[in-house]
Amino acid sequence: MKRTLILVRHAKSDWSTAGQADFDRPLNERGKRDAPEMGGRLKAKGLQPDLILASPAKRAASTARLVAGALGYDAGNIRWIDRLYHCPASVFEDVILESDIDDSVATLFIFAHNPGITNFANETAPELDVDNIPTCGMVAVTFDADHWSDFVTAPHTLLFFDYPKNQ
C-alpha cells in the first residue's frame, strides 16, 4: 500500500509576552494566517489526513487545528503526543512505531518543532537537504509498505517540500 507521511513544523509563534513559558507560546497573526493557507495547499494537492499526531504545545496544537479545519478533518480526532514537544529526530520514528497506527491509515500528518522535525525530514527523505524547515513548512514523503511498522525499513521518496513564502 502506498503511504504518505506529512511533517509540519508549527506556524509562526508570538514572542511578545515576556517570561511566557515556551510551551504556552501562541501563534502570532502571520501564523494564524499561514496555517489555514498551507492547509488549503494540501487540499489542492488532494492530500487528506487519515490521522494527525501533534505536539500539545500551544503553537503546534493551534497549527494542527487550523490545518485540520482547512482540510475538513475533525480536530477532535487529533492525537496529542507529549513526546513530540522539542524532540530529537529519533523520537519521530519511535512515535510512528509506538502509536498503534491502524493499517487503514494511508496518510499521516505529524505536527512538531525544530530542530527535530528538520533533522528527521532530512533523514527520511534522502533527496531533501535543508538547514531549516521554515515555520508552517511541510515535507511529504511516500513509501510502499503493508504496515506503518515498516516505515523504518521502507525506502522513502520525497513528494514535496513547501512553506508559506514558497510562492
N, C-alpha and C positions, 0 to 999 in steps of 0.2 A: 504494500500500500504506500502511495506517496504521502509523505507527511511534511508539514511546514511549521517551522519554529520562527516566530517573530519576536525579536528582542527590542524593547522600547525603553530608552532612557527617559526618566521623568522630565516634564516640561520645566521651563524657566521658573525658578523659585524667587521668593521675596525675602530680601535680606534687610529690610528696613526696620525691623523690631530688634533693638539692641538687647543682647542677653537671651534671646529666644533659643530654646533647645533646638538643635539641628533636626531632630525627628519631627518637630512640630512646625517646621517652616512651610508656609502655604505657597501656592503658585502666585506669581505676580500677574499683571494684566496680560503681558505677552504670552505667558504660559497658559493662561485661561483661553487665549485666542488660538495658540498653536495646536493644542491637544485636539480639539474637535476638527481643526483643519487637516491634521495628519490622519485622523480617523476617516475623514472624507476621502483622502487619497487612497487609503486602504480599501475603502468601499468601492472606489472607482476601479481598483485592480481586481475586484471580486473576492477579496480576502475577508472572510468572516470567521471570528474565533469560535471554536468549539469549547474552548476552555481558556480562562485568563487566570494566571497566577501573578500576584503582585506583592511588592513590599508594602507593609502597612504604614510607612512613613507618610505624613500628610501630603507632601508634594507628589509622591509616586502614586498614592491612593487616588488623589484628585485627577491625576493624568489618566490613570486606568479607567476611572468612572467616566471622564469626558470622552475618551476614545471609544469606550464601550457604548456610550449613548449615541455617538455619531454612527455606530455600526448597528444599532438596534439590539445590542447584547444586554441582557438583564444584569445590571450591576450587582444585584443580589446574589448572583452566581459566581462572582469573583472570589477566588480563594486567596486569603491573605496569608503570606508565608513570612514569618518573622525573620528567618534566616536570609532573606533577600535584601535586608537593610544593610547597605555598605559591605556586602560580602565580597570575598575574592572570587576569581574566575572558577575555581574548583567547586564552589558551592552550587553553581548553576547546574552542573551535571548531577550532583547529589540530589538537588531539588527535583530534577526531571526523573531520576531513577526512584526516588523515595516518595513521590506524591500520588501514587496509585492512579496514574493517568490511564483512563479506560482506553482500550484499543480502538474504540469507535472515534476517538478524538483524532481528527486529521490535522487540524490547525490549532496550535498552542501559542498564546501570547504570554510573554513574561515582561513585567514592568519592574525596573530596578534602577540602580545608581552606578555612577562612575566611581572609581576606575574599573571595578569588577566587570561591568557589562561590556566595556570596550575590550578588555583583555579576553573575555570569554568569546566575544564575537570574532576577534582576530584568530583565536584558536579553532573556532568552529567552522569558519569559512576561510579556507586556505587562500582564496583569491582576494580576500579583504586584507588591507594593511593600512589601518588608520590609527593616528595617535590619540584621537578623541572623538567619540560619538557625541555630537552636539546635543544640547537639551532638546528633548522630544524627537531625537533621531531614532531611526528604526533600521534594523538589519534583519533581513529574512533569509533563511536557508531552507532548502528542501533536501529530503533524503528518502530513500525507499527502505522500509522496514515493516515487519509484521507487528512489532510492539515498540512502545516508547522505551522499553528497557534495552532495545538495540541501538539507541541513539549514539552511544559512545563509540561503537564499532562500525556503524554505517558511514559510508562516505557522504559528505555534505556538499551541496552546490549552492553558491550564493545566488539568491533570487533577485535581491535588490538591496541598496543602501540609500536611504532617503532621510532628509531632515528639513525643517521649516524653510531655511534660506536657500535650499536647493531648488530653484525655480527655473 
